[in-house]
Amino acid sequence: MTYDNSGYDNSGYDKNGYDSYQDDNTYDYDDRYDDYYDAPAAKQWALIRGLRALSGTVAAGIVVLTIVVIASAYLGGSRGFPGPGTTSITAHIVASVVALAAQIFCDRRRGIAAVAASLVVLVTAGVLLVTQWWG
């Protein structure tokens, strides 16, 4: 057994630290993805990625609307014009937090969990628009 200067066993590794035990079969990087990327599954993942992109755009739009509402409340208050009240500001902030949390969850998950989180973002945007903008 040989040890390097840090005290770890380096037997079985070459001078660059790579594993020197190699068999005759070479391992291709793409071999493990052959079964993963079949045609129907690739279309399904493309749909989920598209839904994820749409919900990300909607989440960013909610954040922009929140900034606009807060800025208009500030400008309206400083210039004596009526602006959005605290209920509208609070609703936008809550919607932003919920949408961003759901989008982060969506970006870190796959499958039905990503779809569900995307739907949370879209429903949150719909509720915000109906109650605060069109109501």
Secondary structure by P-SEA (a helix, b strand, c coil): ccccccccccccccccccccccccbbbbccccccccccaaaaaaaaaaaaaaaaaaaaaaaaaaaaaaaaaaaaaaaaaccccccaaaaaaaaaaaaaaaaaaaaaaacccaaaaaaaaaaaaaaaaaaaccccc
